[in-house]
């Protein structure tokens, strides 16, 4: 039996795409093995959001070719969409497919192997349609990601994603319901609804993101629903009120921030102000007081002064965020920001990142401490030894308690070690 190993770089959407491609290989008779093992085929699903993503993707391709000189390598994802011809020249790369045609990955690879060819299967994204990539299992997990939206047209000044993911398109609402039912029937306790720009779901149709969330929430067998990254302006009164009425909706909301400085946000071409971001937080908390709001922050955007960076530090504290993912600004050729003056020195970026990480750790620990004494629903996912297991509350707080992996329990939080809460099962 032929074997395949896969590795995903980047976001949850990429993870979903990888699982979908692996299922197609398995249906064609391949057996999945670890990326650390010898395999006939290596599938590398790449990321190009930052220069680090590029470097990691290329390094892994070279490593697979060096360690397994007889293998065939398939390169998919955002870097593949952007630099297909360069990647096709790398050792052992037989197929590059980018961010389309993933449903044809097996046929395209086997045709390339039969012809002893290297195939660039990357197409223009100009008139791309939503590619349904149904996934029935997510290896080794109790939660499953479900991609319902593809593409972005926001063109923020620092971001290459619209160029490599194409225009906004959405999964049909009936397909959303069907996949949610399929995942629940496969035993998944929680479904994470994801997309490249999730707030754009349903554009050009009569359907809305709220319709899609409700379809997943109400599907038979679905116990918990979590939402991927949202734009702050999505959090309207009607949206928050509707979510609060869904008992299975997890109270964690990842609202993209990027900067707490109004002037930096304007240069980034983000479509909200710090005040509008705070209003979104307040709206969500008004309807769901126990919710966690998490975010991304970029440090060292071109022209960011020390004063503007301090505005971000102060804003993050005012917003009472539960977790921060901090990234140094990474220049991307083809973006507006790449051509901006006053590019920030790398040492300055990393000094600012260190400050953000330190602040983020404190905010996360404070949030977890604030939950001590609460009773929370926890989905336990992994064994932690001595009869203990670890899992996550609706706010995505990690909890350790006496439980079995795969179970859901009501847990009283009794203490904390940093960002890890301790608890006792009470049901």
Secondary structure as UniProt FT lines:
FT   STRAND          3..8
FT   HELIX           12..27
FT   TURN            28..29
FT   STRAND          31..32
FT   TURN            35..36
FT   STRAND          41..46
FT   HELIX           51..67
FT   TURN            69..70
FT   STRAND          72..77
FT   HELIX           78..82
FT   HELIX           84..88
FT   TURN            91..92
FT   STRAND          93..98
FT   HELIX           102..104
FT   HELIX           105..114
FT   TURN            115..116
FT   STRAND          119..120
FT   TURN            126..127
FT   TURN            139..140
FT   STRAND          143..150
FT   TURN            157..158
FT   HELIX           161..165
FT   STRAND          169..170
FT   HELIX           173..185
FT   TURN            186..187
FT   STRAND          190..195
FT   HELIX           198..200
FT   TURN            201..204
FT   HELIX           209..217
FT   TURN            220..221
FT   STRAND          224..227
FT   HELIX           232..234
FT   HELIX           237..244
FT   TURN            247..248
FT   STRAND          252..255
FT   HELIX           262..268
FT   HELIX           274..287
FT   TURN            289..290
FT   STRAND          292..299
FT   TURN            302..303
FT   HELIX           306..318
FT   TURN            319..320
FT   STRAND          323..328
FT   TURN            333..334
FT   HELIX           337..339
FT   HELIX           346..370
FT   TURN            371..373
FT   STRAND          375..385
FT   TURN            386..387
FT   STRAND          388..392
FT   TURN            394..395
FT   STRAND          398..402
FT   TURN            405..406
FT   STRAND          408..417
FT   TURN            418..419
FT   STRAND          420..425
//
